[in-house]
Amino acid sequence: MTKSCQEIFARASDYLDGTCGAQVAREVRAHLSECARCRGEYDLWRRVQGKLRALPRFQVPPEVALQVRVRISQERHRNLLDRWRVRLDNAVRPLLIPSITGALTAVFFVGLVLGQGIPPVSRRPDVPFELVTPARVWELAPVDFNTGNQQVVVVTFVNANGRATNYKILSGQRSPQLEDQLDRLVYFSLFRPATLFGQPTNGEVVLSFRHITVRG
């Protein structure tokens, strides 16, 4: 098969279908009139085409035709979306790199600034802060005090300096001897003053004595 035969075979299908131009059709006819080998191949193609056209045509069921049309439409739509996605990606990608770099830089500097504002960790134990604390006994005076079988309950009024200013007997048998013992015990004892917002203030301490002896 010569080069001219190869060229004719490349155009023979269009010539057989009648889709080639007038100039190509004239060239193919001229070659077939001179080349017996190509003319035989062309006659074989034409007979095969005739037999194919003579085959019976089958009607496609409507539901199958609808499914085919839907599938074709989906493929066209997906291909269109893919093409737009590629175009958008190509357009946005050059802008993303500087944007991401700028965002990471901003996050780094914000973290650096915030890190400088974090107070150092203290190793000292936490001290609970109370708005109000009651007065407490710190040290009782070394005075002999025996209540016997009675229970004596006394409210002691303590000033901001931790000293008793007065007291009141809530329960117990009053007597000059008991009051004398309480005077020496209360007024010579030391107390922790009450506090209000961390500042010393006046307060009260309840003392209860029963079957005990306080000795220095």
C-alpha positions as CSV (number, residue, x, y, z in Angstrom):
1,M,0.0,0.0,0.0
2,T,1.5,3.3,-1.2
3,K,1.4,6.6,0.6
4,S,-1.4,7.7,-1.6
5,C,-3.4,4.5,-0.6
6,Q,-2.9,5.3,3.0
7,E,-4.2,8.8,2.5
8,I,-7.2,7.5,0.7
9,F,-8.0,4.9,3.4
10,A,-7.8,7.7,6.0
11,R,-10.5,9.5,4.0
12,A,-12.5,6.5,2.8
13,S,-14.8,6.4,5.9
14,D,-15.9,10.1,5.4
15,Y,-16.3,9.4,1.6
16,L,-18.5,6.3,2.4
17,D,-20.7,8.3,4.7
18,G,-20.9,11.3,2.4
19,T,-19.4,13.7,4.9
20,C,-16.2,14.7,3.1
21,G,-15.8,17.8,1.0
22,A,-16.1,17.9,-2.8
23,Q,-12.4,18.1,-3.4
24,V,-11.7,15.1,-1.2
25,A,-14.5,13.2,-2.9
26,R,-13.0,13.8,-6.4
27,E,-9.5,12.7,-5.2
28,V,-11.0,9.5,-3.7
29,R,-13.0,8.7,-6.8
30,A,-9.9,9.3,-9.0
31,H,-7.8,7.0,-6.9
32,L,-10.4,4.2,-6.8
33,S,-10.7,4.3,-10.5
34,E,-6.9,3.6,-10.9
35,C,-6.2,1.3,-7.8
36,A,-7.9,-2.1,-7.9
37,R,-6.8,-3.0,-4.4
38,C,-8.3,0.1,-2.8
39,R,-11.4,-0.3,-5.0
40,G,-11.8,-3.9,-3.6
41,E,-11.5,-2.7,0.0
42,Y,-13.9,0.1,-0.6
43,D,-16.5,-2.3,-2.1
44,L,-16.2,-4.5,0.9
45,W,-16.8,-1.6,3.3
46,R,-19.8,-0.6,1.2
47,R,-21.3,-4.1,1.4
48,V,-20.8,-4.2,5.2
49,Q,-22.5,-0.8,5.5
50,G,-25.4,-2.0,3.4
51,K,-25.8,-5.2,5.6
52,L,-25.7,-3.1,8.8
53,R,-28.4,-0.8,7.4
54,A,-30.6,-3.8,6.5
55,L,-30.6,-5.1,10.1
56,P,-34.0,-4.6,11.9
57,R,-34.2,-1.8,14.3
58,F,-35.4,-2.4,17.8
59,Q,-37.5,0.1,19.7
60,V,-35.9,1.2,23.0
61,P,-38.3,1.0,25.9
62,P,-39.4,4.5,27.1
63,E,-38.1,4.0,30.6
64,V,-34.7,2.9,29.3
65,A,-34.5,5.9,27.0
66,L,-35.4,8.2,29.9
67,Q,-32.7,6.7,32.1
68,V,-30.2,7.1,29.3
69,R,-31.1,10.8,28.8
70,V,-30.9,11.4,32.5
71,R,-27.5,9.8,32.7
72,I,-26.2,11.8,29.8
73,S,-27.6,15.0,31.4
74,Q,-25.9,14.1,34.7
75,E,-22.6,13.5,33.0
76,R,-22.8,16.7,31.1
77,H,-23.6,18.6,34.3
78,R,-20.8,16.9,36.2
79,N,-18.3,17.7,33.5
80,L,-19.4,21.3,33.5
81,L,-19.0,21.5,37.3
82,D,-15.6,19.9,37.0
83,R,-14.5,22.4,34.4
84,W,-15.7,25.3,36.5
85,R,-14.0,23.8,39.6
86,V,-10.7,23.6,37.8
87,R,-11.0,27.1,36.5
88,L,-11.9,28.4,40.0
89,D,-9.0,26.5,41.6
90,N,-6.5,27.8,39.1
91,A,-7.8,31.4,39.7
92,V,-7.8,31.2,43.5
93,R,-4.7,29.1,44.2
94,P,-2.2,32.0,43.5
95,L,-4.1,34.1,46.1
96,L,-4.3,31.4,48.8
97,I,-0.6,31.1,49.4
98,P,0.0,34.8,50.4
99,S,-3.3,34.8,52.3
100,I,-2.3,31.7,54.4
101,T,1.1,33.1,55.0
102,G,-0.3,36.3,56.2
103,A,-2.8,34.5,58.5
104,L,-0.1,32.3,60.0
105,T,2.1,35.4,60.6
106,A,-0.8,37.2,62.3
107,V,-1.5,34.2,64.6
108,F,2.2,34.0,65.5
109,F,2.5,37.6,66.5
110,V,-0.9,37.5,68.4
111,G,0.3,34.5,70.4
112,L,3.6,36.2,71.1
113,V,1.9,39.3,72.5
114,L,-0.6,37.3,74.5
115,G,2.2,35.1,75.8
116,Q,4.0,38.1,77.2
117,G,0.9,39.1,79.1
118,I,0.5,35.8,81.0
119,P,1.6,36.2,84.6
120,P,4.3,33.8,85.8
121,V,3.3,30.7,87.7
122,S,3.5,31.3,91.5
123,R,5.1,28.5,93.6
124,R,3.6,29.9,96.8
125,P,0.6,28.1,98.2
126,D,-2.8,29.6,97.7
127,V,-4.2,31.5,100.6
128,P,-8.0,31.5,100.7
129,F,-9.4,35.0,100.7
130,E,-12.4,35.5,102.9
131,L,-14.5,38.7,103.1
132,V,-15.4,38.2,106.7
133,T,-13.6,36.1,109.4
134,P,-14.8,35.7,113.1
135,A,-12.7,36.5,116.1
136,R,-10.8,33.5,117.6
137,V,-9.0,32.6,120.8
138,W,-5.3,33.0,120.5
139,E,-4.0,32.5,124.0
140,L,-5.9,32.1,127.3
141,A,-4.6,33.8,130.5
142,P,-2.8,31.5,133.0
143,V,-5.5,31.7,135.6
144,D,-6.9,28.8,137.7
145,F,-10.6,28.4,136.6
146,N,-12.7,25.6,137.8
147,T,-16.4,25.4,136.8
148,G,-17.2,22.4,138.9
149,N,-20.2,20.6,137.6
150,Q,-21.7,23.6,135.9
151,Q,-21.4,24.6,132.3
152,V,-20.6,28.3,131.8
153,V,-21.1,29.9,128.4
154,V,-19.7,33.4,127.9
155,V,-19.8,35.8,125.0
156,T,-16.6,37.8,124.9
157,F,-16.5,41.1,122.9
158,V,-13.1,41.6,121.2
159,N,-11.9,44.8,119.6
160,A,-9.7,45.3,116.5
161,N,-6.6,45.0,118.6
162,G,-7.5,41.5,119.8
163,R,-8.4,42.5,123.4
164,A,-11.6,41.8,125.3
165,T,-13.6,44.9,126.1
166,N,-16.5,43.2,127.8
167,Y,-18.2,39.8,128.2
168,K,-21.7,38.5,128.9
169,I,-22.7,35.3,130.7
170,L,-25.2,33.3,128.7
171,S,-25.5,30.3,131.0
172,G,-24.2,29.3,134.4
173,Q,-24.8,30.2,138.1
174,R,-23.7,33.8,138.6
175,S,-21.6,34.5,141.7
176,P,-19.0,37.0,142.8
177,Q,-16.4,34.3,142.7
178,L,-17.3,33.2,139.2
179,E,-17.3,36.8,137.9
180,D,-13.9,37.4,139.5
181,Q,-12.5,34.3,137.8
182,L,-14.0,35.4,134.5
183,D,-12.6,38.9,134.8
184,R,-9.1,37.6,135.2
185,L,-9.5,34.9,132.5
186,V,-11.2,37.1,129.8
187,Y,-9.4,40.4,130.2
188,F,-5.9,38.9,130.4
189,S,-6.4,36.5,127.4
190,L,-5.3,37.3,123.8
191,F,-7.6,36.9,120.8
192,R,-7.3,37.1,117.0
193,P,-9.6,40.0,115.9
194,A,-12.3,39.5,113.4
195,T,-11.6,40.9,109.9
196,L,-13.8,42.6,107.3
197,F,-12.3,42.7,103.8
198,G,-8.9,41.8,105.3
199,Q,-9.0,44.6,107.8
200,P,-9.3,44.0,111.7
201,T,-12.6,44.9,113.2
202,N,-14.7,44.3,116.4
203,G,-16.1,40.8,116.9
204,E,-17.3,38.3,119.4
205,V,-16.0,35.0,120.8
206,V,-18.2,32.4,122.5
207,L,-16.4,30.5,125.3
208,S,-17.8,27.4,126.9
209,F,-16.4,25.9,130.1
210,R,-17.5,22.6,131.8
211,H,-15.6,20.2,134.1
212,I,-12.3,21.7,133.2
213,T,-9.6,23.6,135.0
214,V,-7.6,26.2,133.1
215,R,-4.1,26.5,134.6
216,G,-1.1,28.5,133.5
